[in-house]
Amino acid sequence: MIEPFTTQPIRYVDPDGTPTQALPEKYTPELLRDLHAQMLRAREFDRKLITLLRQGRSTFYAQASGMEATQIGLARSLRAGHDWVWPYYRDHVLGMALGIPVFELLSQYLGTNSDTSRGRQMPHHFASKRFNFASVSSSIASQVPPAAGTAIAQKYLGTDEITVCTFGDGATSEGDWHAGVNMAAVNKAPCLFVCENNQWAISMHSRDQMASENVAIKARAYGIPGFYVDGNDIIAVMEVCTHAAEWVRAGHGAALVECLTYRVGSHSNADADAEKFYRTRDEVNEWLGRDPIARVEALLERLGHPVTPEERTGIIEATHREVDEAVLKAEATGEPDWRIMFEDVYSDLPDHLREQEAFLRAEQTGGAQ
């Protein structure tokens, strides 16, 4: 039984790969290897994009290394392209796991003409209409009220869709978070709130920003269930998020899941030296010992189906090729045309924007009209 408000995170596999209970039958070696490959692909994607950043081909990136089990496990509990997602700015792994192509992510990251957002967002702030994946926003907790509104609309329309809203632990200290969760709870809207608690809101540890023992317990204040799960145990994340998603889908109202995980990298490229300024190398090393990828590898080893060095290398090399090819393809489309800044907002362009458009056209043509 999966119960809300446990005092310890729900876990199926210990960090050393030892199952803590009988695993559901669906977790065959084949499924576990697939999950492992997805997580390793996500880890290498991070490394490749940091390289692109250092080459000056983009200006912003927020790593998800260490949080792969949380995001991929959540994706496996949803109906991709059917349910709606209001993400936070570290959710590219979630997007990839739902099926958003790497080419689309990189087109947005690089701001090329193939960007579905048409170069109008800052880097690493993607969206996907095809996958009902709302645009990433850097404003903390700003996605929570719109997610509640989306779920309320789904309830009134009588769909079997649900809305998933993700956020970090820092968002739960924002007023928007409390307003949005309360709104969804009062209306019994089909909204699954998922806290990816990586324990650091930039340089502020969770223990210094909230007095509650965890995030999940905050659900009590809104009359909804709160589930507390080991976010580095992909089996636990899949089981708990699937349970919560189907509970929400059945019409019971909103639910909250807290996935306790850890970001092993910096908050973003603007976070110059995390270990020097606000956390210790010992702390990082401790959490590296709970690495979600290594945990699945250890489990497969115990089950007699180890991941060989050749298989691991193959996944890494395939990911590098995939990213390199997508980068070249995206850059080949060129930069977005300047004219698009006047499109998609007004059906009839106001006079002051017509004047600005004419001015820019003259600039581009050297004065010729």
C-alpha positions as CSV (number, residue, x, y, z in Angstrom):
1,M,0.0,0.0,0.0
2,I,1.2,3.5,-0.8
3,E,0.2,5.8,2.0
4,P,0.4,9.6,2.3
5,F,2.2,11.4,5.1
6,T,4.9,8.8,5.8
7,T,7.6,10.0,8.2
8,Q,10.3,8.6,5.9
9,P,10.5,8.7,2.1
10,I,8.9,5.8,0.4
11,R,11.6,3.5,-1.1
12,Y,11.8,0.3,-3.0
13,V,15.5,0.0,-3.6
14,D,18.3,1.1,-1.3
15,P,21.3,3.2,-2.6
16,D,23.4,0.0,-2.8
17,G,20.8,-1.7,-5.1
18,T,19.2,-3.9,-2.4
19,P,15.4,-4.1,-2.7
20,T,13.6,-3.0,0.5
21,Q,10.5,-5.0,-0.5
22,A,9.3,-7.2,-3.3
23,L,9.4,-5.3,-6.6
24,P,6.2,-5.2,-8.7
25,E,6.4,-7.8,-11.6
26,K,6.5,-5.1,-14.3
27,Y,10.1,-4.2,-13.3
28,T,11.7,-6.7,-15.5
29,P,15.4,-6.5,-16.4
30,E,14.4,-5.2,-19.8
31,L,12.4,-2.3,-18.2
32,L,15.2,-1.5,-15.7
33,R,17.7,-1.4,-18.5
34,D,15.5,1.0,-20.5
35,L,15.1,3.2,-17.4
36,H,18.9,3.1,-16.9
37,A,19.6,4.1,-20.5
38,Q,17.2,7.0,-20.3
39,M,18.8,8.3,-17.1
40,L,22.3,7.9,-18.5
41,R,21.3,9.7,-21.7
42,A,19.9,12.6,-19.6
43,R,23.2,12.8,-17.6
44,E,25.2,13.0,-20.8
45,F,22.8,15.5,-22.3
46,D,23.6,17.8,-19.4
47,R,27.4,17.4,-20.0
48,K,27.0,18.2,-23.7
49,L,24.9,21.3,-23.1
50,I,27.4,22.6,-20.5
51,T,30.0,22.3,-23.2
52,L,27.9,24.3,-25.6
53,L,27.5,26.9,-23.0
54,R,31.3,27.2,-22.4
55,Q,31.8,27.5,-26.2
56,G,29.6,30.6,-26.1
57,R,26.8,29.1,-28.2
58,S,24.3,29.9,-25.5
59,T,24.0,32.0,-22.4
60,F,22.0,30.0,-19.8
61,Y,21.6,26.5,-18.6
62,A,20.3,24.7,-15.4
63,Q,21.5,21.2,-14.9
64,A,19.4,18.3,-13.8
65,S,22.2,15.9,-13.0
66,G,21.3,13.8,-9.9
67,M,17.6,14.3,-10.5
68,E,17.1,12.0,-13.4
69,A,15.1,9.4,-11.4
70,T,12.6,12.0,-10.3
71,Q,11.9,13.4,-13.7
72,I,11.9,10.2,-15.7
73,G,9.9,8.3,-13.1
74,L,7.3,11.1,-13.1
75,A,7.2,11.0,-16.9
76,R,6.5,7.3,-16.9
77,S,3.4,7.9,-14.7
78,L,1.7,10.2,-17.1
79,R,-0.1,10.0,-20.4
80,A,2.4,11.8,-22.7
81,G,0.7,14.3,-25.1
82,H,-2.6,13.8,-23.2
83,D,-2.0,15.2,-19.8
84,W,-0.8,18.8,-19.3
85,V,2.5,19.8,-17.7
86,W,3.4,23.2,-16.1
87,P,7.1,22.7,-15.5
88,Y,9.9,24.5,-13.7
89,Y,13.2,25.5,-15.2
90,R,15.1,22.3,-14.5
91,D,12.6,20.0,-16.3
92,H,14.3,19.3,-19.6
93,V,14.8,15.6,-18.6
94,L,11.0,15.4,-17.9
95,G,10.4,16.9,-21.4
96,M,12.8,14.4,-23.1
97,A,11.2,11.5,-21.2
98,L,7.8,12.5,-22.4
99,G,9.0,12.5,-26.0
100,I,10.0,16.1,-26.8
101,P,12.7,15.7,-29.5
102,V,16.3,16.7,-28.6
103,F,16.3,18.8,-31.8
104,E,13.4,20.9,-30.5
105,L,15.1,21.4,-27.1
106,L,18.4,22.4,-28.8
107,S,16.7,24.7,-31.3
108,Q,15.2,26.7,-28.4
109,Y,18.4,26.5,-26.4
110,L,20.4,27.9,-29.3
111,G,17.7,30.4,-30.4
112,T,17.7,29.3,-34.0
113,N,15.0,29.6,-36.7
114,S,13.8,26.1,-35.9
115,D,12.8,27.1,-32.4
116,T,9.1,26.6,-31.9
117,S,9.1,29.6,-29.6
118,R,10.6,31.6,-32.4
119,G,13.6,32.9,-30.4
120,R,11.4,34.8,-28.0
121,Q,12.3,33.1,-24.8
122,M,15.6,33.1,-22.9
123,P,17.7,29.9,-23.4
124,H,16.6,26.7,-21.8
125,H,13.0,28.0,-21.5
126,F,11.3,25.6,-23.9
127,A,7.7,24.6,-24.5
128,S,5.9,22.0,-26.6
129,K,2.3,22.4,-27.9
130,R,2.3,18.9,-29.2
131,F,3.1,17.5,-25.7
132,N,0.9,20.0,-23.8
133,F,4.1,21.2,-22.1
134,A,3.7,24.8,-21.1
135,S,6.6,27.3,-21.4
136,V,9.3,27.1,-18.7
137,S,9.5,30.2,-16.6
138,S,12.3,31.5,-14.3
139,S,9.8,33.3,-12.0
140,I,9.6,31.0,-9.0
141,A,6.2,29.4,-8.5
142,S,4.6,31.5,-11.2
143,Q,3.5,28.2,-12.9
144,V,1.4,27.1,-10.0
145,P,-1.8,29.2,-10.3
146,P,-2.0,28.7,-14.1
147,A,-1.7,24.9,-13.5
148,A,-4.5,25.1,-11.0
149,G,-6.6,27.0,-13.6
150,T,-5.8,24.4,-16.2
151,A,-6.9,21.6,-13.9
152,I,-10.2,23.4,-13.0
153,A,-10.9,23.8,-16.7
154,Q,-10.3,20.1,-17.3
155,K,-12.8,19.3,-14.5
156,Y,-15.5,21.6,-15.9
157,L,-14.9,20.2,-19.4
158,G,-15.2,16.6,-18.1
159,T,-12.0,15.4,-19.7
160,D,-9.9,12.5,-18.4
161,E,-6.8,14.6,-18.6
162,I,-4.8,15.7,-15.5
163,T,-2.5,18.6,-15.0
164,V,1.0,18.1,-13.5
165,C,2.8,21.0,-11.9
166,T,6.4,20.7,-10.9
167,F,8.6,23.0,-8.8
168,G,11.6,23.0,-6.5
169,D,11.6,23.2,-2.8
170,G,12.1,27.0,-2.9
171,A,8.8,27.5,-4.7
172,T,6.9,26.3,-1.6
173,S,7.9,29.4,0.2
174,E,6.2,31.6,-2.4
175,G,2.8,33.1,-2.1
176,D,1.9,31.9,-5.6
177,W,2.5,28.3,-4.5
178,H,0.0,28.4,-1.6
179,A,-2.6,30.3,-3.6
180,G,-2.4,27.8,-6.5
181,V,-2.5,24.7,-4.3
182,N,-5.4,26.0,-2.3
183,M,-7.3,26.9,-5.5
184,A,-6.9,23.4,-6.9
185,A,-7.7,21.8,-3.6
186,V,-10.9,23.8,-3.0
187,N,-12.2,23.1,-6.5
188,K,-11.2,19.4,-6.3
189,A,-9.3,19.9,-9.6
190,P,-7.3,17.1,-11.2
191,C,-3.9,18.6,-10.4
192,L,-0.9,16.6,-9.4
193,F,1.7,18.9,-7.7
194,V,5.2,17.4,-7.7
195,C,8.0,19.0,-5.6
196,E,11.4,18.1,-7.0
197,N,13.1,18.8,-3.6
198,N,16.8,19.0,-4.5
199,Q,17.3,20.7,-1.1
200,W,18.9,23.9,-2.4
201,A,16.9,27.0,-3.5
202,I,20.0,28.5,-5.2
203,S,22.1,29.0,-2.0
204,M,19.3,28.5,0.6
205,H,19.0,25.1,2.1
206,S,15.4,23.8,2.7
207,R,16.0,23.6,6.5
208,D,16.6,27.4,6.5
209,Q,13.5,28.3,4.6
210,M,10.8,26.2,6.2
211,A,10.0,24.9,9.7
212,S,8.0,21.9,8.5
213,E,9.6,18.5,8.6
214,N,9.2,18.1,4.8
215,V,7.2,19.5,1.9
216,A,4.7,16.7,1.7
217,I,3.2,17.4,5.1
218,K,2.1,20.9,3.9
219,A,-0.6,19.1,1.9
220,R,-2.5,18.6,5.2
221,A,-3.2,22.3,5.3
222,Y,-5.1,22.1,2.0
223,G,-7.0,18.8,2.7
224,I,-5.2,16.8,0.1
225,P,-2.8,13.8,0.3
226,G,0.9,14.4,0.5
227,F,3.3,11.6,-0.5
228,Y,6.9,11.6,0.5
229,V,9.2,9.6,-1.8
230,D,12.9,8.9,-2.3
231,G,13.4,10.8,-5.5
232,N,16.6,8.9,-6.4
233,D,14.8,5.6,-6.4
234,I,13.2,5.5,-9.9
235,I,10.9,2.6,-9.0
236,A,9.6,4.4,-5.9
237,V,9.0,7.6,-8.0
238,M,7.1,5.6,-10.7
239,E,5.0,3.7,-8.2
240,V,4.1,6.7,-6.1
241,C,3.5,9.1,-9.0
242,T,1.4,6.6,-10.9
243,H,-0.7,6.0,-7.7
244,A,-1.1,9.7,-7.2
245,A,-1.8,10.5,-10.8
246,E,-4.5,7.8,-11.1
247,W,-6.0,9.0,-7.8
248,V,-6.2,12.5,-9.2
249,R,-7.5,11.2,-12.6
250,A,-10.3,9.3,-10.8
251,G,-11.9,12.6,-9.7
252,H,-10.7,12.8,-6.0
253,G,-9.1,16.2,-6.4
254,A,-5.5,17.4,-6.2
255,A,-2.5,15.6,-4.6
256,L,1.0,16.5,-3.7
257,V,4.2,14.4,-4.2
258,E,7.5,15.4,-2.7
259,C,10.5,13.7,-4.4
260,L,13.6,14.0,-2.1
261,T,16.6,14.3,-4.5
262,Y,19.7,16.4,-4.9
263,R,21.3,18.5,-7.6
264,V,25.0,17.5,-7.8
265,G,25.8,20.4,-10.1
266,S,25.4,24.2,-9.7
267,H,22.1,25.9,-9.6
268,S,22.8,27.3,-13.1
269,N,25.8,28.6,-14.9
270,A,25.3,31.9,-13.0
271,D,26.1,29.9,-9.8
272,A,29.8,30.1,-10.0
273,D,31.2,27.9,-7.2
274,A,28.5,26.1,-5.2
275,E,30.8,24.0,-3.1
276,K,33.0,26.9,-2.1
277,F,30.3,29.4,-1.1
278,Y,27.4,27.5,0.4
279,R,27.8,23.7,0.6
280,T,30.7,21.3,1.2
281,R,32.3,18.7,-0.9
282,D,31.5,16.2,1.8
283,E,27.8,16.9,1.3
284,V,28.0,16.5,-2.4
285,N,30.0,13.3,-2.1
286,E,27.4,11.9,0.3
287,W,24.7,12.4,-2.2
288,L,26.8,11.1,-5.1
289,G,26.7,7.9,-3.1
290,R,23.0,7.8,-3.6
291,D,23.2,8.4,-7.4
292,P,20.1,7.2,-9.1
293,I,21.9,5.8,-12.1
294,A,24.4,3.8,-10.0
295,R,21.4,2.5,-7.9
296,V,19.8,0.9,-11.0
297,E,23.1,-0.5,-12.1
298,A,23.6,-2.0,-8.7
299,L,20.1,-3.5,-8.8
300,L,20.7,-5.0,-12.2
301,E,23.9,-6.5,-10.9
302,R,22.1,-8.1,-8.0
303,L,19.4,-9.5,-10.4
304,G,22.1,-11.1,-12.6
305,H,21.7,-8.7,-15.5
306,P,24.6,-6.3,-15.2
307,V,25.2,-3.3,-17.5
308,T,28.5,-3.9,-19.2
309,P,31.1,-1.2,-19.7
310,E,30.5,-1.6,-23.5
311,E,26.8,-1.0,-23.1
312,R,27.4,2.1,-21.0
313,T,29.9,3.5,-23.4
314,G,27.5,2.8,-26.3
315,I,24.7,4.9,-24.6
316,I,27.1,7.7,-23.9
317,E,28.5,7.8,-27.5
318,A,25.0,7.6,-29.0
319,T,23.9,10.6,-26.9
320,H,26.9,12.6,-27.9
321,R,26.2,11.9,-31.6
322,E,22.5,12.7,-31.1
323,V,23.3,16.1,-29.6
324,D,26.0,16.9,-32.1
325,E,23.8,16.1,-35.0
326,A,20.9,18.1,-33.6
327,V,23.1,21.1,-32.9
328,L,24.4,21.2,-36.5
329,K,20.9,20.7,-37.8
330,A,19.4,23.5,-35.7
331,E,22.3,26.0,-36.4
332,A,21.9,25.3,-40.1
333,T,18.4,26.8,-40.0
334,G,19.9,30.2,-39.1
335,E,18.7,32.9,-36.8
336,P,15.0,33.9,-36.5
337,D,14.0,36.7,-38.9
338,W,13.6,40.1,-37.2
339,R,10.1,40.5,-38.6
340,I,8.6,37.9,-36.3
341,M,8.8,40.3,-33.4
342,F,5.7,42.0,-34.9
343,E,3.7,38.8,-35.4
344,D,1.4,36.5,-33.3
345,V,0.1,39.2,-30.9
346,Y,-2.2,41.6,-32.9
347,S,-4.4,40.7,-35.8
348,D,-4.3,44.4,-36.8
349,L,-0.9,45.9,-36.0
350,P,-1.2,49.2,-34.0
351,D,0.2,52.4,-35.6
352,H,3.1,52.7,-33.2
353,L,4.3,49.2,-34.0
354,R,3.9,49.8,-37.7
355,E,6.2,52.8,-37.3
356,Q,8.7,50.7,-35.5
357,E,8.5,48.0,-38.1
358,A,9.1,50.5,-40.9
359,F,12.1,51.9,-39.0
360,L,13.7,48.5,-38.6
361,R,13.0,47.6,-42.2
362,A,14.8,50.8,-43.3
363,E,17.7,49.9,-41.0
364,Q,17.9,46.4,-42.6
365,T,17.8,47.7,-46.2
366,G,20.1,50.7,-45.7
367,G,17.3,53.2,-46.0
368,A,15.6,51.7,-49.0
369,Q,11.8,51.1,-48.7
